[in-house]
Amino acid sequence: MSASDRLPLIGLTTYLERAKTGVWDVPASFLPKVYFDAVEKAGGIAVLLPPQAISDAIADRLLDSLDGLILTGGKDIEPARYGQDAHPETDEPRPDRDTWEDTLLRRAIDREIPFLGICRGAQVLNVVRGGTLHQHLPDVVGDRRYQAGEGLFNHVEVDVEQGSRLATLLATDDIDVPVYHHQAIDVLGEGLVVTARTADGTIEAVELDGVPFGVAVQWHPEESADDIRLFAGLVQAAREYRAEQKSERA
């Protein structure tokens, strides 16, 4: 087996956005480079996954080729998915992406494919598991400490639950993290365990019980260029998943 054969394939969900380059001004699949840079540094191969028509069968066909999944940040989830009307500050819905990620994640969980949720990804996980969201955190905490705006990341101190997988990955029980979110988990979804909070009680990380690797954080680890601990944890879990699948097929 060559060295490249041992590198796990990690799928990263992307956004559909209007993009202009040269003479072209068209909808395009988009993801900041820092995401796939982090996967590469951690020893994985990044595969970008644009929103498109999906069913369980399509999701399974795609997941057949992946060893791990990252649900990336982006626009707010449509509130109707968790039984609420939209807050005035909630983004216009992106039903194509909501459906795409919902189906991919449900099938990944069923197949026990390792996954990492980032910001929106943590919220997708909670909603998939039947939970709800605070649609606008300033209404809860009184200010915009979690989202300064204009693309500027704030930093907050997060307390990590001792004994959690997250604590093992980070090798610490407190961490300063970059944040850019105006929403957060409210009612916790089925099977999820809170593994990090800020001092005001805002949930900043959850894990899914009963799967080999199911971690989601509300912050943006890809923005910490020299800290790939969460990506390294996912890539290692994906490597183990890949080896197990090959063993079962042998």
Salt bridges, closest charged atoms under 4 A:
GLU17 OE2 - ARG94 NH1 3.17
ASP25 OD1 - ARG18 NE 3.25
ASP37 OD2 - LYS33 NZ 3.01
ASP56 OD1 - ARG106 NH2 3.35
ASP60 OD1 - ARG107 NE 2.92
ASP60 OD1 - ARG111 NH1 3.17
ASP64 OD1 - ARG111 NH2 2.67
ASP67 OD2 - ARG242 NH1 3.61
ASP76 OD2 - HIS182 NE2 2.78
ASP98 OD2 - ARG81 NE 3.65
ASP98 OD1 - ARG120 NH2 2.83
GLU101 OE2 - ARG97 NE 2.76
GLU101 OE1 - ARG120 NE 2.99
ASP102 OD2 - ARG81 NH1 3.89
ASP102 OD1 - ARG106 NE 2.91
ASP110 OD2 - ARG107 NH1 2.71
ASP139 OD2 - HIS87 NE2 2.72
ASP143 OD1 - ARG145 NE 2.69
ASP176 OD2 - HIS155 ND1 2.78
ASP186 OD1 - HIS134 NE2 3.49
ASP200 OD2 - ARG145 NH1 2.89
GLU204 OE2 - HIS181 NE2 2.85
GLU222 OE2 - HIS220 ND1 2.60
ASP227 OD2 - ARG229 NH2 2.64
